[in-house]
């Protein structure tokens, strides 16, 4: 059922959520766990009956490490124990290898970073590789990160078929430094990967492999900084067309840079630390 809902166009999902949201929370058995409630009660949980997953996941303090602009429409309605801190992602450590820099900056066409992080599958990565090599007249070049957790590099290299536009590697790549050199990032929707691309001011073509990744990419798409392709449509032709759309329309880059500028004005990690510290000290202003 979940896979069917997530495959719907976003307007349909939003309408369905509006129509059934309250009812689902109250009635859907998945959100009310009898066995978990019994186990929690045995461990001293104050609730002695069926336990709500929402209650389980609501702490005394809840930090949302995301860009506030994505939640501006309803943030004022959130309870005080939910705080949007701003993005928190790993900074770049180390330098890019010289051959990667040379490939990304070789010109004359645009550069692309392709990565499915560690949560993707080889099929999604291979479709992205095929998209880059689909048309010989495309004068771009791409660095493809083939993480060992997704596939053997030999299989990715086989799909790349020695296309000189593609540099396939399984080496560690400082994500922020790499993103700074490209014109578009072809990625999964993991929050860290999305935030890193936006921190570099680069637009995104993405696919959601988890439900929360769908939200991350939808937020980017709503901000005009990228395109999310539904996973059932993640095919070489569609990926290539989306990349071309992003590259040919300067507004995507402009919107991504606008998000970058606002991200550079905030320190999500510092904010999160301060909020936690004030909470520990019993500061009522939290």
N, C-alpha and C positions, 0 to 999 in steps of 0.2 A: 504493500500500500504506500509506504514512504517513497519508494522509487518511482511510483506512478505520479505522486504529487510533485516530487522534485523535478520531474521531466516536463511539467506544464510551463507555459510561458509565464513570465513573472507577473503580469497583470492578472492572470487567472489565479495564480497562487496567492496574490495579495487579496483578491476578492474572496477567495475561499477561506483565507485566514480571518478576514474580517467577519465573514458570515458564521464561521463555526468555532472561532477561537475560544470563546468562553465556554461553549458547550463541550468542546474537546477536553479542555482542562478539567472540567467538572465530571465528565462521564467516561472518558476513555480509560479502559482498565490499565493500559500501560503506565499511566501516570499515578496510579494508586496501587501500591504493592502490599499485599497482605503478608507474604512471607518475609519480605524485607522489614515490614513493620514489626512482626513478631521477633525477628532477630534483633532489631534495634531495641525493642522493649527489654529483651533478655540482657542486653548490654547496658541498660540504664537509661535509654532514651525516654524522655518524659511522656511521649505520645504512646498510648497503650493499644492503639488500634491500627487500622490501615494507615500507611504512611504515604504522603504525597512526595513525589520526586522533586517537586518544586520546593517543598519545605526542606527536604534533605540538602538541596543545593543552595539554599539561602543561608549564608553565614551572617555573623554579626557585622562583618564588614566585607563588601564585595567590590573588587577592583576590576574595571573594564579597561584593558590596555589597548584602546582603539582611538582613532582620530575623532575628536568631539564633533566635527562637522557632520559626520555620518549619523549622528544621533541628535542633532540639534532640534529636530521636530518634536521630540518627546522627552528630552533629557530633563526638562523642568518638572515633569510628572514623576520622575523616579524617586523612590524613597531615599532618605538621607544615607542609608547604609549601602547604597550603590553609587560608586564614584567613578566617573570616566576620567582616567589619568592622562590620556594621550598615548601615542604609540610607544611600545617598548620592544625593541628588536636588537639583535646582536650587532655591535659595531664591527667594522672590517678590521681584521688583524692580518698583518703580512702584506706582501706585495703580489700583484699579478705577475705570472711568469711572462718573460719577454715575448715568447712566441704567441701567447694569447693576446697581448697588447698589440703586437704587430698585425695579427690577423684582424682584430677588431677595427684597427685604424688604417687598414690598407687602402680603403676607398676603391672606386669613387662613390659606390652606393652605400646605403644604410647598413647598420650593424644590428644584429639580433642576438639576444641571449635566450637560450632554450633550456629550461630546467623543470623537472617535475618533483623537485625536492626529494624527500625520502619516503613519501606516502603514495606516490603514483605507481603506475604499472608500466611495463615495457610497451604495451600496446599504445598507450597515450603518448609516450615519448616517441615511438616510431612513427606515429601519424604526424607529429610535429616535424620530424626529420624529413618525411616525405613531402610535407608542405613546402619546405624550404627549397627542395630540389625539383618541385613539380614543373616549373617553367624555366627553361634554360635562359630566357631573356631577363629574368629577375637578376639584377646586378648586386643584390645584397650578399652579405657574408654573415655567418652565424657561428657562435660558439655553443656547443651542445654539451651540457653536463650530464653524463651517463653515470649516475650514482650506482655503486655496486649493490645497493639495497634494492634497486629496480631491475637492473639487467647486467649481464656481462658486457664489458666494453666491446668485445669482439662482435657481438650481435648488433650493437648500435653502429659499429663501423661497417658492418656488412650492409645494413640498410642505407647508410650514407653513400656507399658505393664509390668511394674515392672522389666524390664531388669536391672540387677545390674550394667551393664556397663554404664548406662545412669543416669545422675543427671539432672533433669529438674527443672528449677527455673525461677521465674519472678523477682527475686531480682536485684537490681542494681549491676552490675559487673564492676569494673574498667577495661576497655578494655585492656589497655597496660599491666597491671599486669597479667591479665588472659592470654593474648597472650604469655607472656614470659614463661608460664608454659606448653604450649602445643607444639605439633609437627606439627600440621597442623590446619588451620582455614577454616571451611566450612561456607561461608558467601555470602551475596549479594554483589553487586559491588559498594556500596556507597563509596564516596571518603574517608571519615573519617574512615570507617571500614577497607578499603583496606590499607590506610596509617598506621593505628594502627598496623595491622598485620605485615606489612613490617618493621615498626619501631622496632618491637620485633624480626625481623629476621626470621619470620615464613612463609612458603609457603602457598599458597591459593588454595582451590577448590571453585569456585564461579559460581554464576548465575546472569546475568544482568536482573534487573527488570525495568530499565529505559535505555534510549538510552545512556546517559552519563556514566552509570554504565558499559555498554558494552565496551566503550572506556577504562575505568579504568582497567577492567579485561584483555582486550586485551593487554594493555601495560605491565601488569604483566606477561602475558603468553609469550609475545615477549621477555621479559627479562629472561625467563626461570625459573621464580619463582612461577609458578602456572599453573592451568588448568581452563579454562572457559568452562562450559557446557552450550550449548544453551538451552534456557528456555523450548523449546518443548521436549528436551531430558533430562530434570531434573527429572530423575526417580531413584528409589533406587538403582537399579543395576548399572546404569551409575555413580552415585555418589560414590558408594562403590568402583567401579573399579578405578575411578580417585583418590580417597583417597589412595588406595593401590599403585597406580602408583607413587604418590608423596612420599609416605613413603618408598617405595622400591628403589627409585632412589635418591641417596644422592645429585645429582646435583641441585635438586629443593631447598633443604635447603641451599646449598652453595650459590646459586644465590640470595636467599632471604636475607641471611646474608650479602652478598656484598652490596645489596641495603640498608640494615640497616646501615652498616658502613658509606656509603656516606650520608645517611640522618642524622646521628649523627654529621656529620661535618658541617651541615648547620642549620640555624635558620630561617625557613620560616616566622614565625610571626615577628621577628625582621626586617628581610629584607623588608617585606611588609610595616611595620610601617615606616621604613626609607625612602622607595620609596615614600610613600604617603606624608610624612612630607616634603621631598625635593620638591615634586610637588607643595605642598601648598605654599612653600616659593619661588616658581618660579625658582628652580634650573634647568637650561637647560640640565644638565647632565642626568636627568631622561629619 
